[in-house]
């Protein structure tokens, strides 16, 4: 009796896991429906040309970015706005050659008549959030444009976002869309491009259009300075200072806008460990924000739908530990089902449900490509790459999830930018490359575990689940193998 109860308890955990994955999957479908409904909402407001242009401050936070520092500074200079109304702050906390490059660029552009300044801190207190907070007090502009170093700013970002601020004094932030500089570089960059497109064409449009909570994405957006101060300024107790400030500002009643038609090309990480580092920061930071902000959201005057979607938004990265748990429980579920139900009906149905959930990702991604690109048919072949990378990264993001839950502090680790724009350019031999990760051992063990599960499924003749298990095996195997190959390449240079 005890053994049976224990087995049923384990099976219950597996069912709950599937149901939670199902909830997240259904919510993505719901957001896609909302995105379609509100697709054209981000049209510019009808505001006449201002008689007097307000001052905008462009902030460029840098830290050891020698390959892209000159590119981002030049991109800020090229923004189309009256020169005397545009201030540029280069917030360079670098400890390497980047600082020399930044100083040279700043000196040259200042001599050419641009209002550009270099702000360097010898102590990197608060990392990026701290740099933005300290520079804000020195900013001349009433509006703050923020760009990370891997971006090329849209030339029209100031002129085309200004009407939103002039039209409504309660507009606190305008977010614009990310594009891609090097999306065709590799399978990994193609996967990232599809994921980012899906976020900006589904999630952001849906949340903005429906009046739900959504956030500044850390770059390629414009803030009203008054809004930042009113919301409590930049804080550094989470790894996603952008999401944290966004929620605090929305809770204060500030309005946000998302403009999909302003595109800012960005460099995608070409190394898998750089991609992991970025994903780890986003995953852990969003869950840290959920822990910090959820109580305020739930006690606010927001509607029930807004509160529910806010929690789903901040906890989205919970999908990854749920995926890992799903993988780990497949073999026990098969054993338990075989012991309790001879016809395995329950386990087969559970696996079929899980496999159906996997089909949602390509469907949503295809929608984003169709909406965004005239040559969308050619781009659909990139979607399997996203499914591999998005699943294979689950171990990495599960670690981020559990660190957030136990409130383990961690340093803000920047994503290395290597200045890779063209397919033939090489990242090997450059600084900042990231070698092996200890998590790779867990990924390998998971691959071996899945192979064992496939063997057992064949043994008990449940063949329907083998494609599902094979996909997981390939996904974790892809991320592991790519990590090994690139790790070896890093060590050789």
Secondary structure, DSSP 8 states (H G I E B T S, - for coil): -HHHHHHHHHHHHHHHHHHHHHHHHHHHHHHHHHHHHTTTTT--------SS---EEEEEEESS-TTTHHHHHHHHHTSSS-GGGEEEEEEE--SSTHHHHHHHHHHHHHHTT-EEEEE--SS-TTHHHHHHHHHHTT---SEEEE--TTB---TTHHHHHHHHHHH-TTEEEEEEEE--SSTTS-HHHHHHHHHHHHIIIIIHHHHHHTT------SSSEEEEHHHHHHTT----SSS-HHHHHHHHHHHTT-EEEEEEEEEE-B----SHHHHHHHHHHHHHHHHHHHHHHHHHHHTSS--HHHHHHHHHHHTTTHHHHHHHHHHHHHHHHHHHHHHH-TT-HHHHHHHHHHHHHHHHHHHHHHHHHHHH-TTHHHHGGGHHHHHHHHHHTHHHHHHHHHHHHTT--------------STT---TT-TT-----THHHHHHHHHHHHHHHHHHHHHTT--TTHHHHHHHHHHHHHHHHHHHHHHHHHHH-
